[in-house]
Amino acid sequence: MIEREIDVETPDGLMKTFVVHPAHDGPSPVVLYLMDAPGIRPALHDMASRLASAGYYVMMPYLFYRGGPFRTFGQSDEDMHARQELMQTVTPTNIVGDAAAVLDVAASDPAARGGPVGAVGFCMSGGLVVALARSMPERIAAVASIHGAWLVRDTVDSPHVGLETARAEVYLGWADNDPTAPTEDLHVMRDALERAGVRYTLDFIADAVHGYAPPGTERYNRAASELHWERVHSLLRRTLKET
């Protein structure tokens, strides 16, 4: 495996991005791997590497760059407050420019395959990958929202709005009793996907909580996390590798 970090120039500044991909049998399909609210940490690096080992060129950008340089976060009240403020700097609108900048970099790397792209998002990024499917239909062929937060918002750029333009296949892993994604939002999102004619799969997970996928916390649920891996691999194999 080849791992490196780069600084990607976006319309709003320099965005540190971690890249991992196989050393052999390339070029590999590109997958955008979008961080959750706790930020980029060893658990996410390990998950990105696990995905890359299946034959993907994985790019994991630090989405809080508008609020300052790359940093990791602990569990202190100060760090939790800082994360809450930084989360407000990432929206379904400005994520499109971030993704375009990252994909421009991938286009210049012979290890990255051109063509359809996948996007996987966790927590706050679950809705962002759905927004990418809507805004970049010519590139985004598959998106997976894992315990996604705020997929239905009271804003004009809410991820559930305007999905008629999306061509991607969508997977949603939806945890029960999730305050960031209540059941009523599930119904709104499902209706929006069906009205738009989007091909999707939705797992409603009753025995896990928000944050079930990344290991390392009390929220981790091995069965639910392994289900998400199965779904993501199946989705990406159909949409990126079999095209």
Secondary structure as a PSIPRED ss2 file (coil, helix, strand):
# PSIPRED VFORMAT (PSIPRED V4.0)

   1 M C   1.000  0.000  0.000
   2 I E   0.000  0.000  1.000
   3 E E   0.000  0.000  1.000
   4 R E   0.000  0.000  1.000
   5 E E   0.000  0.000  1.000
   6 I E   0.000  0.000  1.000
   7 D E   0.000  0.000  1.000
   8 V E   0.000  0.000  1.000
   9 E E   0.000  0.000  1.000
  10 T E   0.000  0.000  1.000
  11 P C   1.000  0.000  0.000
  12 D C   1.000  0.000  0.000
  13 G E   0.000  0.000  1.000
  14 L E   0.000  0.000  1.000
  15 M E   0.000  0.000  1.000
  16 K E   0.000  0.000  1.000
  17 T E   0.000  0.000  1.000
  18 F E   0.000  0.000  1.000
  19 V E   0.000  0.000  1.000
  20 V E   0.000  0.000  1.000
  21 H E   0.000  0.000  1.000
  22 P C   1.000  0.000  0.000
  23 A C   1.000  0.000  0.000
  24 H C   1.000  0.000  0.000
  25 D C   1.000  0.000  0.000
  26 G C   1.000  0.000  0.000
  27 P C   1.000  0.000  0.000
  28 S E   0.000  0.000  1.000
  29 P E   0.000  0.000  1.000
  30 V E   0.000  0.000  1.000
  31 V E   0.000  0.000  1.000
  32 L E   0.000  0.000  1.000
  33 Y E   0.000  0.000  1.000
  34 L E   0.000  0.000  1.000
  35 M C   1.000  0.000  0.000
  36 D C   1.000  0.000  0.000
  37 A C   1.000  0.000  0.000
  38 P C   1.000  0.000  0.000
  39 G C   1.000  0.000  0.000
  40 I C   1.000  0.000  0.000
  41 R C   1.000  0.000  0.000
  42 P H   0.000  1.000  0.000
  43 A H   0.000  1.000  0.000
  44 L H   0.000  1.000  0.000
  45 H H   0.000  1.000  0.000
  46 D H   0.000  1.000  0.000
  47 M H   0.000  1.000  0.000
  48 A H   0.000  1.000  0.000
  49 S H   0.000  1.000  0.000
  50 R H   0.000  1.000  0.000
  51 L H   0.000  1.000  0.000
  52 A H   0.000  1.000  0.000
  53 S C   1.000  0.000  0.000
  54 A C   1.000  0.000  0.000
  55 G C   1.000  0.000  0.000
  56 Y C   1.000  0.000  0.000
  57 Y E   0.000  0.000  1.000
  58 V E   0.000  0.000  1.000
  59 M E   0.000  0.000  1.000
  60 M E   0.000  0.000  1.000
  61 P E   0.000  0.000  1.000
  62 Y C   1.000  0.000  0.000
  63 L C   1.000  0.000  0.000
  64 F C   1.000  0.000  0.000
  65 Y H   0.000  1.000  0.000
  66 R H   0.000  1.000  0.000
  67 G H   0.000  1.000  0.000
  68 G C   1.000  0.000  0.000
  69 P C   1.000  0.000  0.000
  70 F C   1.000  0.000  0.000
  71 R C   1.000  0.000  0.000
  72 T C   1.000  0.000  0.000
  73 F C   1.000  0.000  0.000
  74 G C   1.000  0.000  0.000
  75 Q C   1.000  0.000  0.000
  76 S C   1.000  0.000  0.000
  77 D H   0.000  1.000  0.000
  78 E H   0.000  1.000  0.000
  79 D H   0.000  1.000  0.000
  80 M H   0.000  1.000  0.000
  81 H H   0.000  1.000  0.000
  82 A H   0.000  1.000  0.000
  83 R H   0.000  1.000  0.000
  84 Q H   0.000  1.000  0.000
  85 E H   0.000  1.000  0.000
  86 L H   0.000  1.000  0.000
  87 M H   0.000  1.000  0.000
  88 Q C   1.000  0.000  0.000
  89 T C   1.000  0.000  0.000
  90 V C   1.000  0.000  0.000
  91 T C   1.000  0.000  0.000
  92 P C   1.000  0.000  0.000
  93 T C   1.000  0.000  0.000
  94 N H   0.000  1.000  0.000
  95 I H   0.000  1.000  0.000
  96 V H   0.000  1.000  0.000
  97 G H   0.000  1.000  0.000
  98 D H   0.000  1.000  0.000
  99 A H   0.000  1.000  0.000
 100 A H   0.000  1.000  0.000
 101 A H   0.000  1.000  0.000
 102 V H   0.000  1.000  0.000
 103 L H   0.000  1.000  0.000
 104 D H   0.000  1.000  0.000
 105 V H   0.000  1.000  0.000
 106 A H   0.000  1.000  0.000
 107 A H   0.000  1.000  0.000
 108 S C   1.000  0.000  0.000
 109 D C   1.000  0.000  0.000
 110 P C   1.000  0.000  0.000
 111 A C   1.000  0.000  0.000
 112 A E   0.000  0.000  1.000
 113 R E   0.000  0.000  1.000
 114 G E   0.000  0.000  1.000
 115 G E   0.000  0.000  1.000
 116 P E   0.000  0.000  1.000
 117 V E   0.000  0.000  1.000
 118 G E   0.000  0.000  1.000
 119 A E   0.000  0.000  1.000
 120 V E   0.000  0.000  1.000
 121 G E   0.000  0.000  1.000
 122 F E   0.000  0.000  1.000
 123 C C   1.000  0.000  0.000
 124 M H   0.000  1.000  0.000
 125 S H   0.000  1.000  0.000
 126 G H   0.000  1.000  0.000
 127 G H   0.000  1.000  0.000
 128 L H   0.000  1.000  0.000
 129 V H   0.000  1.000  0.000
 130 V H   0.000  1.000  0.000
 131 A H   0.000  1.000  0.000
 132 L H   0.000  1.000  0.000
 133 A H   0.000  1.000  0.000
 134 R H   0.000  1.000  0.000
 135 S H   0.000  1.000  0.000
 136 M C   1.000  0.000  0.000
 137 P C   1.000  0.000  0.000
 138 E C   1.000  0.000  0.000
 139 R C   1.000  0.000  0.000
 140 I E   0.000  0.000  1.000
 141 A E   0.000  0.000  1.000
 142 A E   0.000  0.000  1.000
 143 V E   0.000  0.000  1.000
 144 A E   0.000  0.000  1.000
 145 S E   0.000  0.000  1.000
 146 I E   0.000  0.000  1.000
 147 H C   1.000  0.000  0.000
 148 G C   1.000  0.000  0.000
 149 A C   1.000  0.000  0.000
 150 W C   1.000  0.000  0.000
 151 L C   1.000  0.000  0.000
 152 V C   1.000  0.000  0.000
 153 R C   1.000  0.000  0.000
 154 D C   1.000  0.000  0.000
 155 T C   1.000  0.000  0.000
 156 V C   1.000  0.000  0.000
 157 D C   1.000  0.000  0.000
 158 S C   1.000  0.000  0.000
 159 P C   1.000  0.000  0.000
 160 H C   1.000  0.000  0.000
 161 V C   1.000  0.000  0.000
 162 G C   1.000  0.000  0.000
 163 L H   0.000  1.000  0.000
 164 E H   0.000  1.000  0.000
 165 T H   0.000  1.000  0.000
 166 A C   1.000  0.000  0.000
 167 R C   1.000  0.000  0.000
 168 A C   1.000  0.000  0.000
 169 E E   0.000  0.000  1.000
 170 V E   0.000  0.000  1.000
 171 Y E   0.000  0.000  1.000
 172 L E   0.000  0.000  1.000
 173 G E   0.000  0.000  1.000
 174 W E   0.000  0.000  1.000
 175 A E   0.000  0.000  1.000
 176 D C   1.000  0.000  0.000
 177 N C   1.000  0.000  0.000
 178 D C   1.000  0.000  0.000
 179 P C   1.000  0.000  0.000
 180 T C   1.000  0.000  0.000
 181 A C   1.000  0.000  0.000
 182 P C   1.000  0.000  0.000
 183 T H   0.000  1.000  0.000
 184 E H   0.000  1.000  0.000
 185 D H   0.000  1.000  0.000
 186 L H   0.000  1.000  0.000
 187 H H   0.000  1.000  0.000
 188 V H   0.000  1.000  0.000
 189 M H   0.000  1.000  0.000
 190 R H   0.000  1.000  0.000
 191 D H   0.000  1.000  0.000
 192 A H   0.000  1.000  0.000
 193 L H   0.000  1.000  0.000
 194 E H   0.000  1.000  0.000
 195 R H   0.000  1.000  0.000
 196 A H   0.000  1.000  0.000
 197 G C   1.000  0.000  0.000
 198 V C   1.000  0.000  0.000
 199 R C   1.000  0.000  0.000
 200 Y E   0.000  0.000  1.000
 201 T E   0.000  0.000  1.000
 202 L E   0.000  0.000  1.000
 203 D E   0.000  0.000  1.000
 204 F E   0.000  0.000  1.000
 205 I E   0.000  0.000  1.000
 206 A C   1.000  0.000  0.000
 207 D C   1.000  0.000  0.000
 208 A C   1.000  0.000  0.000
 209 V C   1.000  0.000  0.000
 210 H C   1.000  0.000  0.000
 211 G C   1.000  0.000  0.000
 212 Y C   1.000  0.000  0.000
 213 A C   1.000  0.000  0.000
 214 P C   1.000  0.000  0.000
 215 P C   1.000  0.000  0.000
 216 G C   1.000  0.000  0.000
 217 T C   1.000  0.000  0.000
 218 E C   1.000  0.000  0.000
 219 R C   1.000  0.000  0.000
 220 Y C   1.000  0.000  0.000
 221 N C   1.000  0.000  0.000
 222 R H   0.000  1.000  0.000
 223 A H   0.000  1.000  0.000
 224 A H   0.000  1.000  0.000
 225 S H   0.000  1.000  0.000
 226 E H   0.000  1.000  0.000
 227 L H   0.000  1.000  0.000
 228 H H   0.000  1.000  0.000
 229 W H   0.000  1.000  0.000
 230 E H   0.000  1.000  0.000
 231 R H   0.000  1.000  0.000
 232 V H   0.000  1.000  0.000
 233 H H   0.000  1.000  0.000
 234 S H   0.000  1.000  0.000
 235 L H   0.000  1.000  0.000
 236 L H   0.000  1.000  0.000
 237 R H   0.000  1.000  0.000
 238 R H   0.000  1.000  0.000
 239 T H   0.000  1.000  0.000
 240 L H   0.000  1.000  0.000
 241 K H   0.000  1.000  0.000
 242 E C   1.000  0.000  0.000
 243 T C   1.000  0.000  0.000
